[in-house]
C-alpha cells in the first residue's frame, strides 16, 4: 500500500515537472492600443441642403476716378499783355551834352557796380569844333586812390594819365580773386576848390565801369563810402576809347575829383598767372560854364 502511494506521488510529480518544462503551444493575445482621434468638425446644414465650402469674397476692381470737366468753350483763356508795364523809377538825373540830353537812374552813395545806370548815361562824344580849354594841372596832381590798401605794385605811374600823351597812361591790375570787380580810382588834386563841369577820358580798355566823385575835404577821404564824397555821375560802362562825361553839381567847387573804377571789362580780366589791367591813358578836367 505504501509502495502504491509512493508510485502515485512520483508519477504526479513527474507529470507536474513535464507540464512545467513543456513549451506552451498557445499564442499570447495581441495588445490593442487605442489612439485618440480629434473630433471631426461638422458643419450644420439646413435640412434638404448639402454643406459646401464657402466661396471667397471677390476683391473689388480698381476704378479710375472720374474728373469733372467743363464743357468745351465755357473756360475763358487768360489775357496776355502785349507790352510789358513800364517800371516806376525814383529820381532821374539829366546830363546835357552837345549830342542831346540823357537821363539816367542813380543811387546816392553807390559804390562798386551797385545801381547801374542806363548804358551811355552821362557820357557823350568828345565835343566837336572848338575844343574847350582844360583845367591846368600840376604834374603831381594825379595819384592812385587806393582806400583798400591793395599792393602798390598793382598800379602804374599816375602822372602818365595827365601828361597830354594818349600813348602812355596809368594802369591798375585786376585782382584774379575778385575779377572782374575792382575798387580803386585815379584821384586829381586841384589844390584849391574849383567848379568842374565835365571830364574827358581816354582809355585803351573800353568797357570799364566807372563813376565820378568830388570832395572838398582837406585830404582824400579814407573810403569811397565816406560822406565827404559827392556823387558827380552815375555808374556806367565807358564803351569807347574816347568819352566825354558831363558832371552833376557843376555849381559847386571841389578840391578832389576821383575817377572810380568798379569793374574791368571781360577782355581785361586775364588769368591768375597773368592778371589783366585797366588803363587811363588821359584824364582831362574842364571848368563849369
C-alpha positions in Angstrom: 0.0 0.0 0.0 2.8 2.3 0.9 4.5 1.4 -2.3 1.5 2.2 -4.4 1.2 5.5 -2.7 4.8 6.3 -3.4 4.5 5.4 -7.1 1.5 7.6 -7.4 3.3 10.5 -5.8 6.3 10.1 -8.0 4.1 9.9 -11.1 2.2 13.0 -10.2 5.5 14.9 -9.6 6.8 13.8 -13.0 3.7 14.9 -14.7 3.9 18.2 -13.0 7.6 18.6 -14.0 6.8 17.7 -17.6 4.0 20.3 -17.6 6.3 23.0 -16.4 9.1 22.3 -18.8 7.0 21.6 -21.9 6.7 24.8 -24.0 3.2 26.2 -24.3 1.5 25.9 -27.7 -0.9 28.8 -27.1 0.0 32.3 -28.5 -0.4 35.3 -26.3 -3.3 37.6 -27.1 -2.1 40.7 -29.0 -2.2 44.0 -27.2 -4.6 46.6 -28.6 -3.5 50.3 -28.5 -6.3 52.8 -28.8 -5.3 56.1 -30.5 -7.4 59.1 -29.6 -8.8 60.9 -32.7 -9.7 64.5 -32.9 -13.4 65.0 -33.3 -14.5 65.7 -36.8 -16.0 69.2 -37.2 -19.4 69.1 -38.6 -21.0 72.0 -40.4 -24.6 72.4 -39.7 -26.7 72.4 -42.7 -30.2 73.3 -43.4 -32.4 70.3 -43.9 -32.6 69.5 -47.5 -29.3 71.2 -48.4 -25.8 70.0 -48.8 -22.9 71.6 -47.0 -20.3 73.2 -49.2 -17.1 75.2 -48.8 -18.0 79.0 -48.8 -16.7 80.9 -51.9 -14.0 83.5 -51.3 -15.2 87.1 -51.2 -14.3 88.8 -54.6 -11.8 91.7 -54.4 -13.4 94.9 -55.7 -11.9 96.1 -59.0 -9.9 99.3 -59.1 -11.6 102.1 -60.9 -10.2 105.4 -62.3 -11.7 108.4 -60.5 -13.8 110.5 -62.7 -12.6 114.1 -63.1 -15.3 116.6 -63.8 -14.6 118.5 -66.9 -16.2 121.7 -68.1 -17.9 121.6 -71.5 -15.7 122.9 -74.3 -15.9 126.6 -74.9 -17.0 127.5 -71.3 -13.5 128.4 -69.9 -12.1 131.8 -71.0 -8.3 131.8 -71.9 -6.1 134.1 -69.7 -5.3 137.6 -71.1 -1.7 138.0 -72.1 -0.5 141.7 -72.2 1.1 142.6 -75.5 3.5 145.0 -73.8 5.3 144.9 -70.5 4.4 147.6 -68.0 7.0 150.3 -67.6 8.6 150.1 -64.1 8.4 153.2 -62.0 11.7 154.9 -61.1 12.5 157.2 -58.3 14.6 160.2 -59.2 16.4 160.8 -62.5 19.4 162.9 -63.3 19.8 164.8 -66.6 23.1 165.3 -68.2 23.3 167.7 -71.1 25.8 167.4 -73.9 26.1 168.7 -77.5 24.6 165.5 -78.7 21.4 165.9 -76.7 20.1 165.1 -73.2 20.4 161.7 -71.5 18.5 160.7 -68.4 19.9 158.0 -66.0 18.7 156.3 -62.9 21.1 157.0 -60.0 21.6 155.9 -56.4 23.2 158.1 -53.8 26.4 156.9 -52.2 26.7 154.0 -54.6 30.0 152.1 -54.7 31.4 149.4 -56.8 29.0 148.4 -59.5 25.8 148.9 -57.5 22.9 150.8 -59.0 24.0 150.5 -62.7 22.9 153.5 -64.7 21.4 153.2 -68.2 24.2 152.4 -70.6 25.7 155.6 -72.1 24.2 157.8 -69.3 26.2 161.0 -68.6 28.6 160.4 -71.5 28.9 161.8 -75.0 31.3 162.0 -77.8 34.1 164.5 -77.4 32.9 168.0 -78.3 33.4 168.7 -82.0 34.5 172.0 -83.4 36.1 174.4 -80.9 37.6 172.4 -78.1 37.2 173.8 -74.5 40.3 174.6 -72.6 41.0 172.0 -69.8 42.0 173.0 -66.3 45.7 173.3 -66.0 47.0 170.7 -63.6 50.3 170.4 -61.7 52.5 167.5 -62.7 51.9 165.8 -59.3 48.1 166.5 -59.2 47.3 162.8 -60.1 47.6 160.0 -57.6 46.3 156.4 -57.1 43.3 156.4 -54.9 43.7 153.1 -53.1 41.5 153.2 -50.0 41.5 149.4 -49.5 45.3 149.0 -49.4 45.9 146.9 -52.5 49.6 146.2 -53.3 51.3 149.3 -54.7 52.9 147.1 -57.3 49.4 146.7 -58.9 49.5 150.3 -60.2 51.3 152.3 -62.7 52.6 155.9 -62.7 49.5 158.2 -62.2 51.3 161.2 -63.7 51.2 159.5 -67.1 47.4 160.0 -67.1 47.8 163.8 -67.2 50.9 164.2 -69.3 49.0 165.0 -72.5 50.2 161.9 -74.2 47.5 159.3 -75.1 50.1 156.7 -75.9 51.0 156.4 -72.2 48.8 156.1 -69.1 48.2 154.9 -65.6 47.1 151.3 -65.1 45.6 149.2 -62.4 45.9 145.4 -62.1 42.7 143.3 -62.0 42.8 141.1 -58.9 42.2 137.5 -60.1 40.4 136.5 -56.9 37.8 139.3 -57.3 37.7 139.8 -61.1 36.1 141.5 -62.8 35.2 143.6 -59.7 37.6 146.3 -58.8 37.8 149.0 -56.1 40.4 151.6 -57.0 40.5 155.0 -58.6 42.6 157.8 -60.1 42.4 161.0 -58.0 43.1 164.6 -59.1 44.1 167.2 -56.5 43.2 170.7 -57.7 44.8 172.1 -54.5 42.1 174.8 -54.4 38.3 174.2 -54.8 37.2 174.7 -58.4 33.9 174.2 -60.3 34.3 171.3 -62.7 31.6 170.8 -65.4 32.9 167.8 -67.4 35.8 165.5 -68.0 37.3 163.7 -71.0 38.5 160.1 -70.5 40.8 158.3 -72.9 41.3 154.6 -72.2 42.8 151.6 -74.0 40.4 149.3 -72.2 36.9 150.3 -73.2 34.2 148.5 -71.3 35.4 149.6 -67.9 32.8 150.5 -65.4 33.5 153.9 -63.9 31.9 156.7 -61.7 33.0 160.2 -60.8 33.1 161.7 -57.3 34.1 165.0 -55.8 35.2 166.1 -52.4 36.1 169.4 -50.7 37.8 167.8 -47.7 41.4 168.7 -46.7 42.6 165.2 -47.6 41.3 162.4 -49.7 38.5 160.6 -47.8 39.6 157.2 -46.4 36.8 155.3 -48.2 34.7 155.7 -51.3 31.6 155.4 -49.0 32.8 158.4 -46.9 30.1 161.0 -46.7 32.7 163.6 -47.7 32.3 162.4 -51.3 29.6 163.8 -53.6 28.4 161.7 -56.5 29.1 163.6 -59.7 27.9 160.9 -62.2 26.1 157.6 -62.3 28.0 154.4 -62.5 28.2 153.3 -66.1 30.3 151.4 -68.7 32.6 153.6 -70.8 32.3 151.7 -74.0 34.5 153.9 -76.2 38.2 154.8 -76.2 37.4 158.5 -76.0 34.5 159.6 -73.8 33.3 163.0 -72.7 31.3 163.0 -69.4 29.1 165.8 -68.1 29.2 166.1 -64.3 26.5 166.9 -61.8 26.8 169.7 -59.2 28.8 171.9 -61.7 27.7 174.9 -59.5 29.8 173.5 -56.6 33.5 173.7 -56.1 35.6 170.7 -55.3 39.2 170.2 -54.5 39.4 166.4 -55.3 37.9 164.7 -58.3 38.1 160.9 -58.4 37.6 158.6 -61.4 36.4 155.4 -59.5 36.8 152.0 -61.2 34.4 149.3 -60.0 34.7 146.7 -62.7 37.0 145.7 -65.5 35.9 144.6 -69.0 36.0 140.9 -69.7 38.8 141.4 -72.2 41.0 142.8 -69.4 40.4 140.2 -66.7 43.4 138.0 -67.6 44.2 134.8 -65.6 45.7 134.1 -62.1 49.1 133.6 -63.7 48.8 136.6 -66.0 46.4 139.2 -64.5 44.9 141.8 -66.7 44.9 145.6 -66.4 42.7 148.6 -67.0 44.2 151.8 -68.2 43.5 155.5 -68.0 45.6 157.0 -70.8 44.5 160.5 -70.3 42.1 162.3 -68.0 41.2 166.0 -68.6 39.0 168.2 -66.4 37.0 171.1 -67.8 35.7 174.1 -65.9 32.0 174.6 -65.5 30.4 177.2 -67.8 
